[in-house]
Amino acid sequence: MRALRSGLPLLTAALLLSGIAFAQTGSSPEFYANGNGGVQTADKEFMSKAAQEGMARFQLAYAALQNAKSEEVKAFARQVLADYYKSQGALINIATQQFIALPTEPNAEQKATLESLLQLHGEDFDKAYMQLMLHGQRTDLTQLKREAKSGNNQAVIDWANQNLTAAQSQYKAAEKVATAVGVGTGESKDKSKAKAETTETKDKDKPKPKSNSPTVQTY
């Protein structure tokens, strides 16, 4: 497990090294534009969050390959890694062109989540990991839709739209795998709730059976 912890930062650093080299030169100041195709503060914040969430998801997926029991979970993690390479590379290219320095590691909360997950193995890990993936994918979908609709920089908007399609597919895959390892998804919970409400309504509509016991009249 120590090797896993020490290896994660090195992997993340290696992936980002080529993309952030520009930030170390003195001729590339950060650039915040107020329009005309530049990157506004809101766009930059979106890019920074996307970069951190991407790195966190990468590290979680790498942990899944080591600690998961389910082959379906491992296959899902491998797809997460493949998607990460594509999306993060494109995001780094946009940041380079706009002179924006992206974060180089997950935030403190994401690191703490990883540390907690690394304590789990087997079925416990499978369930905890898929719960995290479902929650993370729902958050990603919300952020991507917002940026695609309200973003300022066209390159960032295009990136959001492209990754929105991938995120929707990944969320459907996460729901399927989560169900397979015994994690209730939002959709399954909604179906259960609807079924319970339907049963309750039917019970109310049923005529009450007549009582065979004699009626006692009081005076």
C-alpha positions in Angstrom: 0.0 0.0 0.0 3.0 2.3 0.7 4.1 1.7 -2.9 0.7 2.6 -4.1 0.6 5.9 -2.2 4.1 6.9 -3.3 3.4 6.0 -6.9 0.3 8.0 -7.4 1.9 11.5 -7.1 4.7 10.4 -9.5 2.2 9.2 -12.1 0.1 12.4 -11.9 3.3 14.5 -12.1 4.5 12.7 -15.1 1.2 13.1 -16.9 1.1 16.9 -16.3 4.9 17.6 -16.7 4.8 18.3 -20.4 1.7 20.4 -20.1 2.8 22.7 -17.3 6.3 23.4 -18.4 5.1 26.7 -20.0 4.2 28.0 -16.6 7.8 27.9 -15.5 9.0 30.4 -18.1 9.1 34.1 -17.4 7.5 35.1 -20.7 4.1 33.4 -20.0 2.0 35.4 -17.6 -1.4 34.3 -16.6 -4.1 35.8 -18.8 -7.6 36.8 -17.8 -9.7 38.3 -20.6 -13.1 40.0 -20.3 -14.3 38.6 -23.6 -13.3 38.4 -27.2 -12.5 34.7 -26.9 -10.3 35.1 -23.9 -10.7 33.2 -20.6 -12.8 34.9 -18.0 -12.4 34.1 -14.3 -15.4 31.7 -14.3 -13.9 29.8 -17.2 -10.6 29.5 -15.4 -12.3 28.3 -12.2 -14.1 25.6 -14.3 -10.8 24.5 -15.9 -9.0 24.4 -12.5 -11.8 22.3 -11.0 -11.9 20.0 -14.0 -8.2 19.5 -13.8 -8.3 18.6 -10.1 -11.3 16.4 -10.4 -9.6 14.6 -13.3 -6.5 14.0 -11.3 -8.5 12.8 -8.4 -10.5 10.4 -10.6 -7.3 9.2 -12.1 -5.8 8.3 -8.8 -9.0 6.6 -7.6 -9.1 4.5 -10.7 -5.4 3.5 -10.3 -6.3 2.5 -6.7 -9.2 0.5 -8.0 -6.9 -1.6 -10.2 -5.0 -2.5 -7.0 -7.7 -2.9 -4.4 -10.9 -3.8 -6.2 -12.3 -7.4 -6.2 -14.9 -7.1 -9.0 -13.6 -7.4 -12.5 -16.4 -5.1 -13.6 -15.1 -2.4 -11.3 -11.5 -2.9 -12.6 -12.8 -2.7 -16.2 -14.6 0.5 -15.4 -11.5 1.9 -13.8 -9.5 1.2 -16.9 -12.0 3.1 -19.0 -11.8 6.0 -16.6 -8.0 6.1 -17.1 -8.4 6.0 -20.9 -11.0 8.8 -20.8 -8.7 10.8 -18.5 -5.8 10.7 -20.9 -7.9 12.1 -23.7 -9.8 14.8 -21.8 -6.9 16.0 -19.6 -4.5 16.3 -22.6 -7.0 18.5 -24.4 -7.6 20.6 -21.3 -3.9 21.2 -20.8 -3.5 22.3 -24.5 -6.2 24.9 -24.0 -4.6 26.1 -20.8 -1.2 26.4 -22.5 -2.7 28.4 -25.4 -4.4 30.8 -22.9 -1.4 31.1 -20.5 -3.2 29.5 -17.6 -1.5 27.5 -15.0 -3.7 24.6 -14.0 -3.4 22.9 -10.5 -0.9 20.1 -10.4 -2.5 17.9 -7.7 -5.9 17.2 -6.2 -7.3 19.4 -3.5 -7.1 18.5 0.3 -10.5 17.0 0.4 -9.9 14.8 -2.6 -6.6 13.6 -1.1 -8.4 12.7 2.1 -11.0 10.8 0.2 -8.2 8.8 -1.6 -6.5 8.0 1.7 -9.8 6.7 3.2 -10.4 4.6 0.1 -6.9 3.1 0.2 -7.8 1.5 3.6 -10.5 -0.6 1.9 -10.1 -3.8 -0.1 -12.3 -6.3 -1.9 -16.1 -5.8 -1.8 -15.9 -2.9 0.6 -13.6 -1.1 -1.8 -15.9 -1.9 -4.8 -19.0 -0.4 -3.1 -17.2 2.7 -1.7 -15.4 3.4 -5.1 -18.6 3.1 -7.1 -20.5 5.3 -4.7 -17.8 8.0 -5.2 -18.0 7.5 -9.0 -21.7 8.0 -9.1 -21.5 11.2 -7.0 -18.6 12.5 -9.0 -20.2 11.9 -12.3 -23.4 13.7 -11.3 -21.3 16.7 -10.2 -19.3 16.6 -13.5 -22.5 16.5 -15.6 -23.9 19.6 -13.8 -20.6 21.5 -14.2 -20.1 20.5 -17.9 -23.7 21.5 -18.8 -23.3 24.9 -17.1 -20.0 25.6 -18.9 -21.3 24.5 -22.2 -24.3 26.8 -21.8 -22.7 29.8 -20.1 -19.0 29.7 -20.9 -17.1 32.5 -22.6 -14.2 31.0 -24.3 -15.1 28.9 -27.3 -12.3 26.4 -26.9 -13.4 25.7 -23.3 -17.1 25.5 -24.4 -16.1 22.9 -27.1 -14.1 20.9 -24.5 -17.1 20.9 -22.2 -19.5 19.7 -24.9 -17.1 17.0 -26.0 -16.6 15.7 -22.4 -20.3 16.0 -21.7 -21.0 13.2 -24.1 -18.3 11.1 -22.6 -19.4 11.9 -19.0 -23.0 10.8 -19.9 -21.8 7.5 -21.2 -19.5 7.0 -18.2 -22.3 7.7 -15.8 -24.5 5.1 -17.4 -21.6 2.6 -17.2 -21.1 3.6 -13.5 -24.8 2.9 -12.7 -24.6 -0.5 -14.3 -21.4 -1.5 -12.4 -22.7 0.0 -9.1 -25.8 -2.1 -9.4 -23.7 -5.2 -10.0 -21.7 -4.7 -6.8 -24.8 -3.9 -4.7 -24.8 -0.1 -4.7 -28.2 1.6 -5.2 -28.1 4.2 -7.9 -30.3 7.4 -8.0 -32.4 5.8 -10.8 -33.0 2.6 -8.9 -34.0 4.5 -5.8 -36.4 6.6 -7.8 -38.0 3.4 -9.2 -38.3 1.9 -5.7 -39.9 5.0 -4.4 -42.3 5.1 -7.3 -43.2 1.5 -6.8 -43.8 2.0 -3.1 -46.0 5.0 -3.8 -48.0 3.0 -6.4 -48.5 0.2 -4.0 -49.6 2.6 -1.3 -52.1 4.2 -3.6 -53.6 0.8 -4.6 -53.9 -0.2 -1.0 -55.9 3.0 -0.3 -58.2 2.4 -3.2 -59.1 -1.1 -2.1 -62.5 -1.4 -0.4 -62.2 -2.1 3.3 -63.5 -5.6 4.2 -66.7 -5.8 6.1 -66.4 -6.9 9.7 -68.2 -10.1 10.7 -68.1 -9.2 14.4 -71.5 -8.2 15.9 -72.2 -4.5 16.5 -72.4 -3.6 20.1 -74.8 -0.7 20.8 -74.2 1.4 23.8 -76.6 3.6 25.7 
